[in-house]
């Protein structure tokens, strides 16, 4: 049977390559950092890393590594169980309490990833008599999580408040028992920030709850790094915050839902990814506690990240690149054609700058881009070198 399936799969893979949509995986032989050693075509080389979510440079921070080493001795390697059986340690409860306090929420529940966190919310909270109103550019994990629920689905154009209000009215007129607005705090392919204050205003007007996936914000957005709800002054008005430990918060893995106490209590009883997946490894929980310690005094890291972001965006604009507006360290350089974006990424790697070209289905057709991500670990010279490499790669591509 598989012989015929194999031919079909090979045809699909050939079509992906021919369209310039193939996504190669580079192998790095060093810790995640501002500089990594990448194997490209069998040739190892040290390159500047501008494609990681390591916003604060904490993925290889010595205090985080030391906390992880200590946790292995204290708590062991893995739990080999789910939470309600025998998979809960003191370190898990401590991390949940710390995240709740940091994010300004009543309680927190840990998941093995934010993808699982988003996958476990909607089915648990919403039934067929309810409605979920989702931003059109929300992360794939939100889209997949919504599909698991029986709630009526409404979609509004990205950050379009008038369209959101139209969808809320329609949901209300349809007799929805519960209404949940869900949005990314920062949209990962564009670096755009959701207008949370206005969204909360609409939620109040139409008696809806608000959920924010703040994976690309917690740790460095807002005066204290508490994310987009803090940035917009709505910490007490957002009902559910989901996020990851795998980006600014140390870059390992794991996710969470921080929310009203009753919501978290129900998730512990009914959320399938929580009930049927192994507990987050204790070493990650303990290292994440150290990250939260560091965030309390990370003002200099956030400032450096902002400076690097502003410098890169200014120089790229001066050099005539089409870079989406904003001030987030996600800085998309718009290319348009998928094959051209992939080729430019290859030329940049040859010049010592590691970035990735994004194309369909990750972004819409015709909107291929190179998503540059700045880090506090980058030096000013690193940023200048990256821009110079872009200029040189473009010249070769156009030659």
Phi and psi in degrees as a GROMACS rama.xvg file:
@    title "Ramachandran Plot"
@    xaxis  label "Phi"
@    yaxis  label "Psi"
@TYPE xy
-67.8253  -21.826  UNK-2
-57.1078  -43.2982  UNK-3
-70.9435  -36.7189  UNK-4
-65.5099  -40.4139  UNK-5
-57.9009  -43.6486  UNK-6
-62.0525  -40.7227  UNK-7
-64.542  -43.1539  UNK-8
-65.708  -41.0331  UNK-9
-63.5988  -38.2091  UNK-10
-62.7623  -44.5408  UNK-11
-61.7556  -43.8961  UNK-12
-64.2699  -39.1139  UNK-13
-63.7451  -38.7005  UNK-14
-65.2224  -38.6687  UNK-15
-62.7636  -44.7885  UNK-16
-65.9208  -42.4734  UNK-17
-63.7817  -30.9378  UNK-18
-83.8621  -0.502069  UNK-19
74.3811  21.8831  UNK-20
-104.416  3.39746  UNK-21
-68.7956  137.926  UNK-22
-114.712  94.255  UNK-23
-70.7747  150.888  UNK-24
-106.052  118.251  UNK-25
-80.7168  149.12  UNK-26
-108.759  127.498  UNK-27
-108.529  142.718  UNK-28
-109.47  21.6565  UNK-29
-139.089  168.871  UNK-30
-62.5279  156.716  UNK-31
-64.7128  125.598  UNK-32
-162.607  -176.765  UNK-33
-66.3365  -27.2529  UNK-34
-124.969  131.714  UNK-35
-132.537  162.113  UNK-36
-101.371  114.628  UNK-37
-110.591  136.619  UNK-38
-91.4513  116.484  UNK-39
-127.123  114.419  UNK-40
63.2084  29.3145  UNK-41
83.9042  -1.96402  UNK-42
-107.706  110.655  UNK-43
-71.8419  148.227  UNK-44
-163.216  149.322  UNK-45
-85.6073  127.889  UNK-46
-136.203  156.39  UNK-47
-74.3896  134.65  UNK-48
-100.962  106.451  UNK-49
-118.603  30.2853  UNK-50
-133.961  13.0305  UNK-51
-98.1872  160.06  UNK-52
-89.1448  23.2132  UNK-53
-84.1563  60.9126  UNK-54
-57.5433  -40.7995  UNK-55
-100.31  2.35833  UNK-56
71.3267  26.2706  UNK-57
-91.9294  -4.36854  UNK-58
-62.7461  -28.9383  UNK-59
-124.147  27.5312  UNK-60
-66.176  132.459  UNK-61
-59.7032  -34.4047  UNK-62
-71.7902  -33.0116  UNK-63
-68.7467  -43.4344  UNK-64
-62.4114  -42.015  UNK-65
-63.2309  -39.9147  UNK-66
-64.5836  -36.427  UNK-67
-66.6686  -42.4758  UNK-68
-60.4422  -45.6052  UNK-69
-63.657  -36.5441  UNK-70
-67.6226  -34.3761  UNK-71
-60.2451  -41.5167  UNK-72
-70.4702  -38.8822  UNK-73
-80.8374  -41.6556  UNK-74
-114.684  -9.5161  UNK-75
87.7958  -176.214  UNK-76
-86.8572  -49.767  UNK-77
-147.614  166.443  UNK-78
-94.3294  -23.4824  UNK-79
55.1944  30.3718  UNK-80
-165.563  167.073  UNK-81
-91.1796  169.564  UNK-82
-63.4059  -44.4489  UNK-83
-79.5503  -8.98547  UNK-84
-90.6994  -77.6444  UNK-85
-149.548  40.2355  UNK-86
-113.377  21.64  UNK-87
-115.607  122.664  UNK-88
-112.29  168.038  UNK-89
-57.8602  -34.6606  UNK-90
-66.403  -31.2965  UNK-91
-68.8703  -44.1524  UNK-92
-66.4908  -36.8205  UNK-93
-65.3903  -41.8274  UNK-94
-65.2295  -40.5734  UNK-95
-61.9489  -40.9883  UNK-96
-66.7888  -40.3983  UNK-97
-66.7431  -41.5806  UNK-98
-64.447  -39.8669  UNK-99
-59.0671  -46.4994  UNK-100
-65.8453  -41.7181  UNK-101
-65.8826  -40.1391  UNK-102
-90.6481  -2.92535  UNK-103
71.6761  31.2333  UNK-104
-115.369  164.573  UNK-105
-77.0214  -32.489  UNK-106
-157.118  163.502  UNK-107
-141.155  145.107  UNK-108
-127.129  132.764  UNK-109
-89.5853  145.912  UNK-110
-129.221  167.825  UNK-111
-73.574  -17.6603  UNK-112
-161.614  163.86  UNK-113
-70.1983  -28.5747  UNK-114
-57.67  -44.0982  UNK-115
-68.2964  -37.3037  UNK-116
-59.5262  -49.1344  UNK-117
-67.1286  -30.5486  UNK-118
-73.1277  -16.406  UNK-119
-102.858  -5.25197  UNK-120
-84.7471  -53.8601  UNK-121
-66.822  -45.3035  UNK-122
-61.7869  -33.3935  UNK-123
-74.8553  -40.0589  UNK-124
-93.074  -25.9708  UNK-125
-120.259  138.222  UNK-126
-116.17  -170.679  UNK-127
-67.7256  -16.6557  UNK-128
-90.3932  4.26038  UNK-129
-110.28  174.312  UNK-130
-137.61  140.074  UNK-131
-118.856  131.283  UNK-132
-116.197  111.931  UNK-133
-118.52  138.549  UNK-134
-64.0226  141.029  UNK-135
-62.7464  -24.2787  UNK-136
-105.936  20.37  UNK-137
-62.0471  156.452  UNK-138
-60.5477  152.997  UNK-139
-56.9554  -32.9523  UNK-140
-66.2523  -34.7844  UNK-141
-67.9612  -45.6765  UNK-142
-58.5877  -46.184  UNK-143
-67.1669  -38.2658  UNK-144
-63.0126  -41.1728  UNK-145
-62.482  -38.8285  UNK-146
-61.1205  -27.1481  UNK-147
-75.725  -18.5198  UNK-148
-92.4402  164.069  UNK-149
-97.632  7.62355  UNK-150
-67.484  153.185  UNK-151
-67.5448  141.484  UNK-152
-112.955  128.395  UNK-153
-124.936  142.264  UNK-154
-127.734  133.511  UNK-155
-116.131  149.895  UNK-156
-60.006  147.675  UNK-157
-50.0591  116.683  UNK-158
59.6728  21.4723  UNK-159
-93.5331  101.435  UNK-160
-69.3675  -34.0086  UNK-161
-64.9296  -41.6417  UNK-162
-68.2075  -38.0709  UNK-163
-59.3468  -43.5701  UNK-164
-64.0223  -38.8809  UNK-165
-60.1956  -43.1125  UNK-166
-67.724  -37.2375  UNK-167
-64.1478  -41.9472  UNK-168
-61.6349  -44.8307  UNK-169
-63.7585  -41.3519  UNK-170
-63.4456  -41.7505  UNK-171
-65.1379  -42.5948  UNK-172
-65.5974  -24.9191  UNK-173
-81.7522  0.792833  UNK-174
81.5367  26.1322  UNK-175
-60.2425  132.796  UNK-176
-71.5919  -52.6943  UNK-177
-120.095  143.816  UNK-178
-125.121  130.711  UNK-179
-126.324  117.292  UNK-180
-88.3482  130.579  UNK-181
-129.256  135.234  UNK-182
-148.61  150.16  UNK-183
-66.5556  144.383  UNK-184
-72.3458  -43.7197  UNK-185
-128.74  129.912  UNK-186
-83.361  118.761  UNK-187
-67.5706  -24.6724  UNK-188
-89.6045  -16.0507  UNK-189
-117.631  -24.2237  UNK-190
77.3265  11.0095  UNK-191
-80.0899  146.517  UNK-192
-103.549  134.958  UNK-193
-69.2669  143.249  UNK-194
-80.5325  76.3695  UNK-195
-67.0647  -35.3223  UNK-196
-60.9482  -46.5098  UNK-197
-68.0935  -35.1075  UNK-198
-63.5683  -43.0391  UNK-199
-64.5458  -36.4957  UNK-200
-60.606  -44.6259  UNK-201
-66.0589  -37.6419  UNK-202
-61.9732  -41.4218  UNK-203
-63.293  -41.0275  UNK-204
-67.8285  -35.0985  UNK-205
-111.052  16.726  UNK-206
54.9481  55.7854  UNK-207
-121.003  156.214  UNK-208
-89.5049  161.513  UNK-209
-125.743  131.218  UNK-210
-124.402  135.558  UNK-211
-128.666  126.372  UNK-212
-89.3514  109.019  UNK-213
-108.822  33.3148  UNK-214
-59.3604  -35.6953  UNK-215
-98.3673  29.8129  UNK-216
-141.755  -38.974  UNK-217
-62.67  130.019  UNK-218
111.403  -29.0468  UNK-219
-143.098  -12.7276  UNK-220
-96.3753  138.174  UNK-221
94.1029  156.318  UNK-222
-54.5285  -36.294  UNK-223
-108.99  11.1132  UNK-224
75.2578  20.1065  UNK-225
-88.7137  5.96405  UNK-226
98.6482  -169.319  UNK-227
-67.3608  -32.0281  UNK-228
-60.7232  -39.1412  UNK-229
-67.9361  -42.4632  UNK-230
-55.3134  -40.0805  UNK-231
-97.418  3.56875  UNK-232
69.73  34.0288  UNK-233
-126.415  30.9054  UNK-234
-54.606  -36.7077  UNK-235
-89.1305  0.300539  UNK-236
-110.968  -9.71019  UNK-237
-91.7302  127.667  UNK-238
-84.6155  -31.8268  UNK-239
-139.421  128.415  UNK-240
-121.381  124.052  UNK-241
-109.556  156.01  UNK-242
-169.417  -177.966  UNK-243
-126.408  152.992  UNK-244
-93.3613  1.26608  UNK-245
-98.264  10.773  UNK-246
-122.249  -107.277  UNK-247
-65.4465  -26.7489  UNK-248
-87.1243  50.66  UNK-249
102.449  -21.4567  UNK-250
75.9713  16.673  UNK-251
-86.4354  -100.222  UNK-252
-159.91  175.874  UNK-253
106.862  151.933  UNK-254
-142.517  -179.186  UNK-255
-157.86  158.836  UNK-256
-120.829  119.445  UNK-257
-110.035  125.439  UNK-258
-161.107  -175.244  UNK-259
-57.6054  147.961  UNK-260
-57.3834  -40.9061  UNK-261
-67.983  -33.8544  UNK-262
-64.8027  -48.1152  UNK-263
-63.7682  -39.4611  UNK-264
-60.3693  -41.5685  UNK-265
-69.4406  -37.7762  UNK-266
-60.552  -37.3404  UNK-267
-64.3118  -26.7721  UNK-268
-92.5286  -28.1613  UNK-269
-127.198  -12.9802  UNK-270
-76.1414  114.712  UNK-271
-64.1786  -44.3604  UNK-272
-61.2209  -28.4439  UNK-273
-76.7954  -43.4805  UNK-274
-73.7293  -26.8525  UNK-275
-118.456  12.9118  UNK-276
-120.624  146.162  UNK-277
-57.2768  150.453  UNK-278
-63.3382  148.741  UNK-279
-51.5965  134.24  UNK-280
-56.8478  134.853  UNK-281
-60.5844  -29.8611  UNK-282
-64.156  -35.0972  UNK-283
-70.8589  -41.4491  UNK-284
-60.8627  -44.6144  UNK-285
-67.7078  -42.2782  UNK-286
-65.0839  -34.1948  UNK-287
-66.6736  -32.5957  UNK-288
-62.5778  -40.1437  UNK-289
-64.3063  -39.4821  UNK-290
-58.7583  -43.7557  UNK-291
-63.2157  -35.8238  UNK-292
-59.5367  -46.3185  UNK-293
-66.2124  -33.5013  UNK-294
-63.5582  -27.0853  UNK-295
-65.4747  -21.2159  UNK-296
-127.097  33.9938  UNK-297
-101.233  20.2135  UNK-298
-58.2034  -36.5081  UNK-299
-67.9191  -35.8672  UNK-300
-66.721  -43.282  UNK-301
-64.3014  -38.5909  UNK-302
-65.0802  -42.4913  UNK-303
-64.8441  -39.8309  UNK-304
-61.2295  -43.8341  UNK-305
-64.0656  -39.4061  UNK-306
-65.7439  -44.074  UNK-307
-62.3644  -41.2888  UNK-308
-62.5689  -48.0155  UNK-309
-62.1159  -40.6309  UNK-310
-64.2908  -47.7347  UNK-311
-62.1742  -47.2833  UNK-312
-62.7195  -40.4208  UNK-313
-66.0058  -48.0105  UNK-314
-65.9343  -40.8181  UNK-315
-64.3211  -37.9746  UNK-316
-65.4349  -42.5575  UNK-317
-62.7171  -31.4827  UNK-318
-83.9564  1.38325  UNK-319
87.3738  16.0568  UNK-320
-82.5218  150.108  UNK-321
-88.6  98.7451  UNK-322
-116.69  130.214  UNK-323
-60.7795  140.167  UNK-324
-68.872  156.998  UNK-325
142.246  -175.593  UNK-326
-132.198  17.523  UNK-327
-84.6811  148.998  UNK-328
-67.3127  -9.65267  UNK-329
-77.7755  113.731  UNK-330
-123.566  91.4191  UNK-331
-76.3659  124.408  UNK-332
-97.0848  109.985  UNK-333
-77.7688  129.103  UNK-334
-114.297  -40.7022  UNK-335
98.1359  -70.3727  UNK-336
-81.1965  131.852  UNK-337
-64.4696  -45.4158  UNK-338
-63.6424  -38.9152  UNK-339
-66.5293  -39.4577  UNK-340
-63.5249  -43.3765  UNK-341
-64.2094  -40.5931  UNK-342
-66.8652  -39.6027  UNK-343
-64.3899  -39.32  UNK-344
-61.2477  -38.548  UNK-345
-64.5394  -42.779  UNK-346
-65.4724  -36.0168  UNK-347
-67.4658  -39.061  UNK-348
-62.4728  -40.4065  UNK-349
-60.917  -26.2407  UNK-350
-96.3571  12.9164  UNK-351
86.4072  19.322  UNK-352
-125.573  117.504  UNK-353
-93.2011  109.726  UNK-354
-137.478  170.613  UNK-355
-126.322  137.648  UNK-356
-86.328  128.964  UNK-357
-105.92  132.391  UNK-358
-142.287  179.782  UNK-359
-56.9567  138.694  UNK-360
-93.6387  8.131  UNK-361
-69.2827  -36.4801  UNK-362
-127.477  164.112  UNK-363
-62.2113  155.617  UNK-364
-55.3879  137.061  UNK-365
80.395  1.96505  UNK-366
-120.509  36.3078  UNK-367
-61.0419  149  UNK-368
-155.213  166.046  UNK-369
-108.751  115.406  UNK-370
-89.1648  106.211  UNK-371
-88.9152  135.126  UNK-372
-125.219  118.963  UNK-373
-82.557  157.26  UNK-374
-138.52  153.276  UNK-375
-66.504  -18.0041  UNK-376
-76.0216  -16.3698  UNK-377
-75.1599  142.664  UNK-378
-89.0739  167.505  UNK-379
-59.8501  -39.202  UNK-380
-64.0157  -37.5051  UNK-381
-58.3648  -43.6534  UNK-382
-65.2076  -44.4069  UNK-383
-61.9668  -40.8073  UNK-384
-63.0539  -38.4264  UNK-385
-64.3389  -45.4063  UNK-386
-63.3159  -43.1531  UNK-387
-61.1536  -36.9398  UNK-388
-66.8026  -38.5503  UNK-389
-60.2328  -43.9536  UNK-390
-62.0422  -44.6433  UNK-391
-68.2195  -39.7308  UNK-392
-65.3715  -40.162  UNK-393
-63.9606  -40.8011  UNK-394
-62.5154  -41.4191  UNK-395
-68.4577  -39.1169  UNK-396
-65.4  -33.317  UNK-397
-89.9627  -5.7601  UNK-398
